[in-house]
Amino acid sequence: MQFLSNLRTRLRKNLLKSNAGQGATEYILLLVVLVAVMGIFKKEILKAVNAKIGTTGASIEGFTGE
C-alpha cells in the first residue's frame, strides 16, 4: 500500500512540474477562439471581403480599359 501512495505522490509532482503539452494546448485554444469569432461574425466578414473584391475588380477593369 505504501508503494502505491509513493507512486501517486511522485506522479502528482511530475505532472504539476511538466509543461510539455502547454504550447500545443494554447495553440488549440487560440484556434478554437478564432473559429468561434469567425462563426459569430461570418456575415460581416463576408460583406467586407465581397466589398474589397468588388472594388479591386472595378479598379482592374478601369486600369486595363475594358
C-alpha distances in whole Angstrom, upper triangle without the diagonal:
4,5,5,6,9,10,11,13,14,16,17,19,20,21,23,25,26,29,30,31,33,36,36,35,38,40,39,39,43,44,43,45,48,48,48,51,53,52,53,56,57,61,62,60,62,65,65,65,68,70,69,70,73,74,73,75,78,78,78,81,83,83,84,87,86
4,5,5,6,9,10,11,12,14,15,17,18,20,21,23,24,28,29,30,32,35,36,34,37,40,39,39,42,44,43,45,48,48,48,51,53,53,53,56,57,61,62,60,63,66,65,65,68,70,69,70,73,74,73,75,78,78,78,81,83,82,83,86,86
4,5,5,6,9,10,11,12,14,15,16,18,20,21,22,26,26,28,30,33,33,32,35,38,37,37,41,42,41,43,46,46,46,49,51,51,52,55,56,60,60,59,61,64,63,63,66,68,67,68,71,72,71,73,76,76,76,79,81,80,81,84,83
4,5,5,6,9,10,10,12,14,15,16,18,20,21,24,25,26,28,31,31,30,33,35,34,35,38,39,38,40,43,43,43,46,48,48,49,52,53,56,57,56,58,61,60,60,63,65,64,65,68,69,68,70,73,73,73,76,78,78,79,82,81
4,5,5,6,9,10,11,12,14,15,17,19,20,23,25,26,27,31,31,30,32,35,34,34,37,39,38,40,43,43,43,45,48,48,48,51,53,56,57,55,58,61,60,60,63,65,64,65,68,69,68,70,73,73,73,76,78,77,79,82,81
4,5,5,6,9,10,11,12,14,16,17,18,22,23,25,26,29,30,29,31,34,34,34,37,39,38,40,43,43,43,46,48,48,49,52,53,57,57,55,58,61,60,60,63,65,64,65,68,69,68,70,73,73,73,76,77,77,78,81,80
4,5,5,6,9,10,11,12,14,15,16,20,21,22,24,27,27,26,29,32,31,32,35,36,36,37,40,41,41,43,45,45,47,49,50,54,55,53,55,58,58,57,60,62,61,62,65,66,65,67,70,70,70,73,75,74,75,78,78
4,5,5,6,9,10,11,12,14,15,19,20,21,22,26,26,25,27,30,29,29,32,34,33,35,38,38,38,41,43,43,44,47,48,51,52,50,53,56,55,55,58,60,59,60,63,64,63,65,68,68,68,71,73,72,74,77,76
4,5,5,6,9,10,11,13,14,18,19,21,22,25,26,25,27,30,30,30,33,34,34,35,38,39,39,41,43,44,44,47,48,52,52,51,53,56,55,55,58,60,59,60,64,64,64,66,69,68,68,71,73,73,74,77,76
4,5,5,6,9,10,11,12,16,17,19,20,24,24,24,26,29,29,29,32,33,33,35,37,38,39,41,43,43,44,47,48,52,52,50,53,56,55,54,57,59,58,59,63,63,62,64,67,67,67,70,72,71,72,75,75
4,5,5,6,9,10,10,14,15,16,18,21,21,21,23,26,25,26,29,30,30,32,34,35,35,38,40,40,41,44,45,49,49,47,49,52,52,51,54,56,55,56,59,60,59,61,64,64,64,67,69,68,69,72,72
4,6,5,6,9,10,13,15,16,17,20,21,20,22,25,24,24,27,29,29,30,33,34,34,36,38,39,39,42,43,47,47,46,48,51,50,50,53,55,54,55,58,59,58,61,63,63,63,66,68,67,69,72,71
4,6,5,6,9,12,14,16,16,20,21,20,22,25,25,25,28,30,30,31,34,35,35,37,39,40,41,43,45,48,48,46,49,52,51,50,54,56,54,55,59,59,58,61,64,63,63,66,68,67,69,72,72
4,5,5,6,10,11,13,14,18,19,18,20,23,23,24,26,28,28,30,32,33,34,36,38,39,40,42,43,47,47,45,47,50,49,49,52,54,53,53,57,58,56,59,62,61,61,64,66,65,66,69,69
4,5,5,8,10,11,12,15,16,15,17,20,20,20,23,25,25,26,29,30,30,32,35,35,36,39,40,43,44,42,44,47,46,46,49,51,50,51,54,55,54,56,59,58,59,62,63,63,64,67,67
4,6,8,11,12,12,15,17,15,17,20,20,20,23,25,25,26,28,30,30,32,34,35,36,38,39,43,43,41,44,47,46,45,49,50,49,50,54,54,53,56,59,58,58,61,63,62,64,67,67
4,6,9,12,11,14,16,16,17,20,21,21,23,25,26,27,29,31,31,33,35,36,37,39,41,44,44,42,45,47,46,46,49,51,49,50,54,54,53,56,58,58,58,61,63,62,63,66,66
4,6,8,9,12,13,13,15,17,18,19,21,23,24,25,27,29,29,31,33,34,35,37,38,42,42,40,42,45,44,43,47,48,47,48,51,52,51,53,56,55,55,58,60,59,61,64,63
4,6,5,8,10,10,11,14,15,16,17,20,21,22,24,25,26,28,30,31,32,34,35,39,38,36,39,42,40,40,43,45,43,44,48,48,47,49,52,52,52,55,56,55,57,60,60
4,6,7,9,10,12,13,14,16,17,19,20,22,23,25,26,28,29,31,32,34,35,38,38,36,38,41,40,39,42,44,42,43,47,47,46,48,51,51,50,54,55,54,55,59,58
4,6,6,6,9,10,11,12,14,16,17,19,20,21,23,25,26,27,29,31,31,35,35,33,35,38,37,36,39,41,40,40,44,45,44,46,49,48,48,51,53,52,53,56,56
4,6,5,6,9,10,11,12,14,15,17,18,20,21,23,24,26,27,29,30,34,33,31,34,37,35,35,38,40,38,39,43,43,42,44,47,47,47,50,52,51,52,55,55
4,5,5,6,9,10,11,12,14,16,17,19,20,21,23,24,26,27,28,32,31,29,31,34,33,32,35,37,35,36,40,40,39,41,44,44,44,47,48,48,49,52,52
4,5,5,6,9,10,11,12,14,15,17,18,20,21,23,24,26,26,30,30,28,30,33,32,31,34,36,34,35,39,39,38,40,43,43,43,46,47,47,48,51,51
4,5,5,6,9,10,11,12,14,15,17,18,20,21,23,24,25,29,29,27,29,32,31,31,34,36,35,35,39,40,39,41,44,44,44,47,48,48,49,52,52
4,5,5,6,9,10,11,12,14,15,17,18,20,21,23,24,27,27,25,28,30,29,29,32,34,32,34,37,38,37,39,42,41,42,45,46,46,47,50,50
4,5,5,6,9,10,10,12,14,15,16,18,20,21,22,26,25,23,25,28,27,26,29,31,30,31,34,35,34,36,39,38,38,41,43,43,44,47,47
4,5,5,6,9,10,11,12,14,15,16,18,20,21,24,25,22,24,28,27,26,29,31,30,31,34,35,34,36,39,39,39,42,44,44,45,48,47
4,5,5,6,9,10,11,12,14,15,17,18,20,23,23,21,24,27,26,26,29,31,30,31,34,35,35,37,39,39,40,43,44,44,46,48,48
4,5,5,6,9,10,11,12,14,15,17,18,21,21,19,22,24,23,23,26,28,27,28,31,32,31,34,36,36,37,39,41,41,42,45,45
4,5,5,6,9,10,10,12,14,15,16,20,20,17,19,23,22,21,24,26,25,26,29,30,30,32,34,35,35,37,39,39,41,43,43
4,5,5,6,9,10,11,12,14,15,19,19,17,20,23,22,22,25,27,27,27,30,32,31,33,36,36,37,39,41,41,43,45,44
4,6,5,6,9,10,11,12,14,17,17,16,19,21,21,21,24,25,25,26,29,30,30,32,35,35,36,38,40,40,42,44,44
4,5,5,6,9,10,11,12,15,15,13,16,18,17,17,20,22,22,23,26,27,27,29,31,31,32,35,36,37,38,41,40
4,5,5,6,9,10,10,14,14,12,14,18,17,17,20,22,22,22,25,27,27,28,31,32,32,34,36,37,38,40,39
4,5,5,6,9,10,13,14,13,15,18,18,18,21,23,23,24,27,28,28,30,33,33,34,36,38,39,40,42,41
4,5,5,6,8,11,11,10,13,15,15,16,19,20,20,22,24,26,26,28,30,31,32,34,36,36,38,40,39
4,5,5,5,9,9,8,10,13,13,13,16,17,18,19,21,23,23,25,27,28,29,31,33,33,35,37,36
4,6,5,9,10,10,11,14,15,15,17,19,20,21,23,25,25,27,29,30,31,33,35,36,37,39,38
4,6,8,9,10,12,14,15,16,18,19,20,22,23,25,26,28,30,31,32,34,35,37,38,40,39
4,6,5,6,9,10,11,12,14,16,17,18,20,21,23,24,26,27,29,30,32,33,35,36,35
4,6,5,6,9,10,11,12,14,16,16,18,20,21,22,24,26,27,28,30,31,33,34,33
4,5,5,6,9,10,11,12,14,15,16,18,20,21,22,24,26,27,29,30,32,33,32
4,5,5,6,9,10,11,12,14,15,17,18,20,21,23,24,26,27,29,31,32,31
4,5,5,6,9,10,11,12,14,16,17,18,20,21,23,24,26,27,29,30,30
4,5,5,6,8,10,10,12,14,15,16,18,20,21,22,24,26,27,28,27
4,6,5,6,9,10,10,12,14,15,17,18,20,21,23,24,26,27,26
4,6,5,6,9,10,11,12,14,15,17,18,20,21,23,25,26,25
4,5,5,6,9,10,11,12,14,15,16,18,20,21,23,24,24
4,5,5,6,9,10,10,12,14,15,16,18,20,21,22,21
4,5,5,6,9,10,11,12,14,15,17,18,20,21,21
4,5,5,6,8,10,11,12,14,15,16,18,20,20
4,6,5,6,9,10,10,12,14,15,17,18,17
4,5,5,6,9,10,11,12,14,16,16,16
4,5,5,6,9,10,10,12,14,15,15
4,5,5,6,9,10,10,12,14,14
4,5,5,6,9,10,11,12,11
4,5,5,6,9,10,11,10
4,5,5,6,9,10,11
4,5,5,6,8,9
4,5,5,6,6
4,6,5,7
4,6,8
4,6
4
